[in-house]
Amino acid sequence: MKDKWRMRYRESLKLLEGDQVSALTGFNANIDVHHNLEDLDLDFSDVEAEIVNPVENMHDFKSSLKYCVDNGVNKEVNRKNFDQDLSFNGSESLGGQGGIIANYLSGIGAYTVFYTPLLSEELVEKLNDEVVYPVIDGKFLLKRAKECVNTDRTKYNTIVEFEGDETGRLIISGTVKGFGPYFRKGVEENLGSLDRKLDRIILSGFQNIEGNFDTKIDKACMQLQKLDTPKHLEYVSTGSAETRKILEDLLPAFESIGMDEVEAKEIAEHLEIEVKDELSLGEAYKIAEKLVKEKGVSRCHIHSYRFQLIVTDEDYPIGKKSMRRGLLFGVASSLRLAEIGEIPDRSELEKFDLENKHIHRLDELEHFENHLDLEKFAETGIEEIEDLNVVAAPTLIHEDPERLVGMGDIISSGTFIGEIK
């Protein structure tokens, strides 16, 4: 059965030959400064493993990093008066969900509009040449992002990745004064014109709001309701009160939401769904079911190391096989990122193969099939359950990844775009 899934993953790359898709992505972009833990020569003997937020000194940094390593998790904390480069040499890349997705989509041939309110020279140097940006220059235009610098402010994040029995990372997030995840007035007044040019919208960055969170979310909601193009929210962990605001007020402005396993477990708490330490496919289904049935979205995608799951309402206009092919395309794209250590473009994806990759065990799909008395679910990953469309797959695993940051963003965006290619 694993051979069937391997063949499907390989065949999903044929979507590179599919229709061109036009997409808007935003709102967050920054410069990531990457470090490998093994290169830092840190002594953890003087700290306890605990998350400290914000990080103000080296003690806070080591405590938070030790917690991530001991628990094999990814965590993001804020920086406060703490040197962004840690006095270590690190490699730089484009970061932030909006920026990563913009470069990925433009690299595979999508017509990509990227929007962030603060676009610096440092950011545009790392954006692909084909990415365009909405501006008012006498009239509403989409111009090459490299021609649209509007600030000298840039957000820097420090990322420390580690590998071992568990892999993970700690992100120390910087800030940039004046950031808000919504469109400036001139662009807002022309959202109708922008909307008509798009097939898909993928947004994130709401977790980076500084200042009045509620007011900025309300403003974003008002703007997003003017856009008819299907919109996907790539959810990122934030505080409890902020998550509640996102779920209650922001999410209904979207048709789709995506998250990883840790984020799904956090959302489960707000939905009062009890889950185990290791999220099962059945628990993920309960989370997605409740989001679709009670929170107004049509589609929920949960991506984990062990399985992938999409749940949609019965009126979702994409067929289940198309959703499955898009899902596998998104995962395959992320594996190429892991393999080469940078966001892959079309030429890199055309080199995709199954060397050093394996299909995760099918036990989650098999347990789900047996528990609900389904037929061939582990083999096909396709089912209808109580007026919901369910698409699942075992995750393809890279055995020696070069990079982990950005994999989830590429899985979500590649899947959302791939299903209509």
Buried (B, 14 or more C-beta within 10 A) or exposed (E): BEEEBBEBBBEBBEBBEBEEBBBBBBBBBBBBBBBBBEEBEBEEEEBEBEBBBBBBEBEBBBBBBBBBBEBEBBBBBBBBEBEBEBEBEBEEBBBBBBBBBBBBBBBBBBBBBBBBBBBBEBBBEBBBEBBBBBBEEEEBBBEBBBEBBEBEBBBBBBBBBBBEEEBBBBBBBBBBEEBBBBBBEEBBEBBEEBBEBBBBBBBBBBBBBEEEBEEBBBBBBEBBEEBEBBBBBBBBBBEEEBBEBBBEBBBBBBBBBBBBBBBBBBBBEBBEBEBEEEBBBEBBBBBBBBBBBEBEBBBBBBBBBBBBBBBBBEEBEBEBEBBBBBBBBBBBBBBBBBBEBBBBBEEBBEEBEBEEBBBBBBBBBBBBBEEEEBEEBBBBBBBEBEEBBBBBBBBBBBEEBEBBBBBBBBBBBBBBBBBBB
